[in-house]
Amino acid sequence: MSLFKNFVQVGVLTTGSRILGFVRDALVAAVLGTGPAADAYLAAFRFPNLFRRLFAEGAFNTAFIPLFAKKLEQEGNDPARLWAARIMSWLVLVVTLVTVLVEIFMPQVLAPFLPGFLDDPEKYDLTVLLTRICFPYLMCMSLMAAYSAILNGLNRFQAAAFAPILLNIVMIGFMAPLVLWPNSAVETAIWVSVGTLAGGVAQLALVYVAIKRAGFVPRLQWPRFDGEVKAFWIMAIPAIVAGGITQVNIFVGTIIASGKDAAIAYLYYADRLYQLPLGIIGIAIGTVLLPELSRHLKGGRTEEAENAQKQSLLISMFLSMPATTALVALATPIVSVLFERGAFGPIDTLETAATLVWFSAGLPAYVLVRVLQPGFFAREDTRTPTYFAFISVIINIVLSLALFPTLAHAGIAIATSVSAWANVLLLGWGLRRRGHFSLSPGEWRQHSLIIVISVLMAGVIWLLAQPLRPWLASSAPLVLQLVALGGLVSFGLALYFGLAHVSGAQKLDVLLSRLRRRPAKG
């Protein structure tokens, strides 16, 4: 089967994107730090990103792909392309209206999302300006997500996975001169916002070229509301909530964190760090698994569908658990090496590291949500995950409000992780109750072994990090810091994979054989 090959393909490209993303974020930290301008830019950047994941990725990757797969499986390419054009026409209309209205009423729209900024008119006005610059990014990303959904449905993953790399390259190109020729914080924030929009345009151009080469460009038309369009939106509207639940929870945290200076920046930098393994594992698995499940279920291959989901669960746990424990064990040196320079100081490192620890506790849950939700979406059920997502949002809001007064940004990270685990438990219970997914005793043992060896590996690298503290400190040369951190990570990886093989949690020869396996036909 092609599942593992496709996962590795998407994962490798996502790894490249996340590495460049660290360079981008290191530049943001260096030129903006954690001051008011940084809070304003990061809030402005997050706002269109929330809408992007809701309107575009949430709706298309969960509602579009199963129906698109059904069209391809049952009717062929031409009917599928015509159907995609009709759905995309509605997306363009909705996103255009949202963009125009938000641009006009931006001061009023932002107020309920950033109540803590209202006491500082200068900071709030800057946020309004930066969001107006960034918000058209939503249109670029919505079209890009739609084209990407079509490419994924056609089993073509490379272009969509490479697009974020291009965004980071463009943004790095915009920020690099600011390191050599610094401007005021306001001018810097404006320039970085312009670079964000330019990166969005570049991403859209890339996937358009890819879909044109595939001969599958949908011709947009004036939207018409018929039975098939209605069926799509009945699925898509719940998917807007369920598919973007992690981002909804993070944005809830942003709203609450706006009440304390620098809290948004701490949350952002910590979020970016745990997004590396989440992107490589969760997003890659979710991107590949949904079309895989959809094709099997539409073709009546239920056993193959369940096996695909079990294998996705195994590879997700196998990779996310060691990432989780390693991030917890090395939170402070990781933040220090990557960010502590320029306007980002030692206190910022400690606060960001504390937030990272609690975000990391929820990392396996964020990944598992992406593994379990397709079990519903591929069966054209977006309502059930939406109910579960709503419950997790309520848990997140209640815990965030309860913990923020005493724990500040760390409390928001705790609430986000707890709500993610609640979502996982509900999704797993729902699939098991319907008889769509369950693990055997042997599979439970395999997952338990993964947890044990992950904790053991993390303990070893934490002990090894203690004598290396002088090398990992910000006062040491950057090359020495990177060598020390890279050595710890490399040793941890070697130890983990060795323990996994010896214990039987995952035999490496079995894993490699899956990666070499040829795609199955049908």
N, C-alpha and C positions, 0 to 999 in steps of 0.2 A: 504494500500500500504506500501511497505518497505522503501520508500525514506527517511522518517524522522528517522527511526530506524538505517538505514545504515549511515545516516549523523551523528547521535549522536555517533555511534560506531567509525567511522573514526575520528570525532571531539575529542572524549575523548582521543584516542591514540595520536592524534596530539597535544593535550594539554600537555600530558606527555612528548612528544618529545620537545615541546617548553620550558617547565619548565626546563628540563635538558639542553636544549640549552642555557638558561640564565645562568645556573651554568657554562657551558662550556665557554660562552662568558665572564662571570665574571672572570674566570681563565685566559682567554686570555688577558683581560684588566689588570689583576694584574701582570702577568708575562712579558707582552710585552708593555703595555701602549699604547701610541700613537706616539711612535718614529719611526725612519727609519725601524727598524726590523719589527715593527708591520705593517707599510705600505707595506713592502715587502711580509710578510706572507699573509696578507689579499688580496693583489692583486694576489698572487699565488693561493690562495684558490678559489678566484672568477673566475679565468680563466677557469679551468676545469668545474666549476659549470655552467658557461655560456654554454659551449659546451654540458654538460649533459642535460640541460633543452632544448636545441635546438635539438640535435641529438636524444636524448632518450625520455624525457617526452613530448616535443613538438610534435614530429613525432608520437609516439606511442599512447599517450592518446587522440590525436585528429584524426589521420588518421586510426590507427590500430583498435581501439575499434568499430567504426561503421561497418567496413567491417568484423571484427571478429564476431560481433553480428549477422550480416546477415548470415554468414556461419553457426553459431550455430542454428539460428532460422529456416533456410531453408534446411540445409543439415545434421546437427548433429555434434557430437563430433569429430569423426575421420577425416572427411574432414577439420574441423576447426583447428585441431591440425596439420595436414599436411600443411595447408596454413600458419599457424603461424611459423612453422619451416622454410619454404621458405623465409618468410619475415625477420625473425630473422637472418638467414644466411647472408643476405645482410647487415643488421645492423652491425653484427660482422665484416664483411669484411671492411665496410666503416670506422668504428670507429678504427679498428686496423691500417689501413693505415694512418688515421689522427694522431693517437697516435705516431706511428713511425716517421712520417715526422715532427711533432711538437717537439718531443724529440730531433731530430737531429738538427733542425734549430731553436731551442728555442730563441737564442739571436735575430735573425732576425724577428721571429714571434711576439715577445713581443714589439718590438720597436714602431710600430704604435699604439699599445694599451696603452702604458705608456710613452708618449713623455716627460712628466715632469721628469721622472727618469733618462733620458739620461745625464743630467747635473751632476749627482752624480754617477760616475762609480761603486763605492763600493756598493751603494744601488741597482743599476741595476743588478750587478753581483749576489748579494744575491737573488734578485727576480728571476733571471733565474734559479739559483740552486734550490730554493724552489719550483718553478713551475715544474721543471723536476721531483722532488720527488712526488708532488701532482698529476701530470697529468694522470698517470695510473689509478687514481681514476675514470677517465672518463669511462674506460672500465668496471670497476666493476659496476658503476652506470647505464651504458647503458644496460647491461644485466639484472640488477635488475629492471630497468624500463620496459623492455620488459616482464619479468616474471610477474611484477606487473600488467601490462596491461591485460595479460591473466587472472590473478586471478580476477581483477576487472570485466572483461567481463563475468566471471563465477559467479559473485556476491559474491566473497570472498574478503573482504577488510582488514581483520585483519592483516595478515602478512606484507603486503606492508605498512600499516599505522604504524606498530610497528618498522619497519626497521630503521627509523631515530632515534628512542629511543636508539637502539643498537649503532648507530654511536656516539651519544653523550656519552654513557657509556664508550665506548672504548677511546674516546678523553679525557674525564675527568680522566680516569685511567692513561693516558699518562702524563697529565699535573699536577695532584695532587702532585707528588713528587717535582716538580719544585717550588712549593710554600714553601716547607720546606727546600729544598736545591737548591737555585737559581744558575743558570749558567749565562754565558754571553748572551747578547741579541741574537747574531748570533746562538749560540748553542741551545738556547731555541727555536728559530724559526725553526731550522732544526728538532728538536725533535717533535715539534707540527706538522710539516708537515708529519713526519713519522707516527704519530698517526692518522692523517687524512686518509692516505692511508690504514692503518690497519682497520680503521672503515669502509671504503668502502668494504674491503674484507669480513668483518663480516656481513654487510648488504646483500651482494650477497649470502652468504652461507645461511642466514635465509630464503630468499624468494625461493631459490632453493629447500630447504627442504619442504617448503609449497607447491610448485607446484608439487613436487614429490609425496607428500601425496595425492594431488588431482588427481593423475594419468594422468597428462596433460603435461609432460615434452616434449617439441618439440625436435626432433632429428635433429641437425644441419647437413647441407649438403653443397656441393659446390654450390654456388649461380648460378641460371639460370634465365635468363630474359624472362618471358613469359607475356601473356596478363594480368593476375591477379597481377603480381608483378609490371608491368607498371602502372596499375590502382592505386595500392597502392602509388607508388612514385609520381604520379601526384597529389595525395592528400597530401602526406607527405611533399613534398618540400615547398608548401605554409604554411603548418602547422608549419614548423620549425620557420618561422617568426612570424606567428600569435599566436601560442601557447606559445611562450617565450617572448612576447613583453615587459612584465614588466622587465624581466631580461636584455633584450637588452637595454631598457631605463636606467636601473641602471648601466649597464656596460659603456654606453656612458658617464654617469656621472663620472664613475671611470676614464675614459680616460682624461676628462677635469680636474677633481680634482687632477690628478697627478702633476699638475703645482703648487700646494701649499702644503707645509709640513702639515701633520696630517689631511688634508682634507679627504683622503680616509678612515682613521680610524674613523673620526666623522660620515661619511656617513654609514660606516659598522655598528657601534654600534646603530645608530638611525634606520637603516634598520632592524636590528635584533629585535628591540622592537616592531615595527609595524607589523613585520612578525608573531608575536604571534597570534593576532586576524585574520590576513590574513590566516594563516595556519589552524586555527581551523575552520574558516567559509568558506573562499574562496576555499582553496584547498580541504577541506572535501566536500563541495557542488559540486565543479567541478568534483571530483573523482567519486562521486555517480551519479551525474546528467547525465553525458554523456552516460554511459551504459544504464541508465534508459530511456532516450530519444530515444536512438538507438533501444532498444528492442521494445518500443511502436511504433515507426515509421516503423520499418521493419515488424511489425505485423499489420500495418494498423490502429493503435489506435491513431489517430491524436488528438482527444479530450483529452485523457489521457496524451499525450505528452505535450500539452499546459498547462494543469493543473499542471503537474509536474514542469514545468518551472516557472509558477506563484507562486507555493508554495515555490520553491527554492528562488525566488526573495524576497518573504515576509520574510522568515527566515533569509536571508542574510542581508536585511535592518534592521530587528528587532535586530540583534546581532552586525552588523558592525557600525551602527550609534552611539550607546552608547559607544562602544569601541573608536570610533573616538573622540568624544567630551571629554571623560575621559582622553585620552592620551594628548589632547591639554591642558586640565585644570591642569593635574598633571605631565606634561613633566619633569620639573626640579626635583621634589622629586623622581620620578621613576628612572631617570638616576642616581641621587645621591645615592639612596639606593642600586641599583643593581650594579653599576660600580665604584663609587668613593672610591677607596682604592688602596694601592700599588702605581704603576706608573701612575694611573689615578687620576688627580687632579681636583680642583674646576673649573678651567678654562675649562678643558675638559668636565665637566658636563654641563656648560652653553652653550658651542658650540654644544655639542651633543643634548641637549634639544631643542635648536633653530631649528636644523635640523629635529628633531623628530616631532615638531609641524607642519612643512610644509609637511613632508611625511604623517603624519596622516590625513591631509586635503584631501588627495587622497585615503585614505583607502577604503571608500565605493566604489570608482571607480574601484580599483584593484579587489575587491570582485565581483562587478557587471559584469566586463569583463568575469569572470569565469562562471557567470550565463548565460550571453547572447551568448558567443561564441559557446557553445554546440548546440544552436538553428540552427547554420549553419553547424557545424561539423557533427551532427547526420544526417543531410540531405546530407552528403558527399560533402558539399561545403566548401572548405578551401580557395578558392581564394578571395571571398568577404571579410572575416575577415583580410586577408593578405593586401588587399588594404587599409583597414581602419587602420591596424597596421602600415603600411608604412607612412601614413599621420601623425599618432601620433608620430612616431619616428622623422619625420622632425620637428614637433612642439617642441619636446623635445630638439633636437639638437640646433635649433635656439634660444630657450629661455635660455638654459643652457649657450651657448656662450655669450648671451646678458647680463645675470644676474651674471655670475661668477666673472667678474672683480670687481663688487661692493659688492655683497652679498656672494661670495665664495660658500662654501658647502650648505648653506641655499638656495642659488639661484638654485642650482642643484635639491634640494628637491622640490622647487616650480615648476620647469620645469617638473619634473617627475609626479607630481600630476596633473598639467594642462593637460599634454599629455594623462594621463589615463582617465580623464573626457572627453576629446575629443573623445577618442576611444569608451567610453560608449555611448555617444550621437550618434555616427555613427552606432554602432551596433544596438542600439534600433531603430533608424530610418530605418535601413535596414530590420529588422525583421517586423516592423509595415508596411512598404511599401509593403512587400510580403504577408501580411495577416497572418503571422505565430505567431504574438504575439502582444497583446494590453491589456491595463488595463481599467477596468470600472471606472466610477466616484467614486463608493464606495471604490474601491481598491486604487485609488489616494488619497482619504481622509485618508485611513488607513496608507499609507506611510507618508503623511504629519504629522499626529499625532505622528508617531515614531520620526520624526525629531524634533518636538517641545519638546516632553518629554525628548529626549536625551540632548538637549541644557539646559533645566531646571535642569536636574540631574547634569550636569557638573558644572553649576553655583553654585549649593548647595555644592558640594564636594570641589570646589575651595575655597569657603568661609570657610568651615570647616578646610581646610588645613592651613590657615593662623596662627591660634593659635598653631598648631602642628609643626611649623617650627623647634623649638629646638629639637623635637623628631625625625624629618626627616633629620636633618643635619648629615653630615658624622662624626662629633665629638661625636655623641651619640652612645651608644652600638648598635651593629648590630641587636640584638634581639628587642630592643626598636624601631629601624627604621622599621623593618619588621612588628611589631605589629601595628605601627601607619599607615603605608601604607596599610597593609592588612585591617585594620579597615575602612579606607576611601573607599577602593575598595568594601568591603562587604556592607557598608552602601549605596554606590552608586548603587550597583546591586539591593539591596532590594528596594530602592526608585524607581528605573527605572521599575522593574517588577510590583511594586505596582501601579505606575502611568499608566503603559500600560494596566493593568487589569481594573482599574477604568475608564480610558478614552475610553476603547473599542478598542485601537490600536491592542491589542492582548490579548484575554481572556485566562488566564492561564489554565483553565480547558479544553479549546479547544486544546491548544498546547499539554497538557499532553495526551489527548485522541489520538492525532496523533502519539505520541511516543509509545503508548501502542498498536496501531492498528496492527493487524496481516498482514503479507505480502499477497498481492493479487496474485492469481495464474494467469499464463499466462503473 
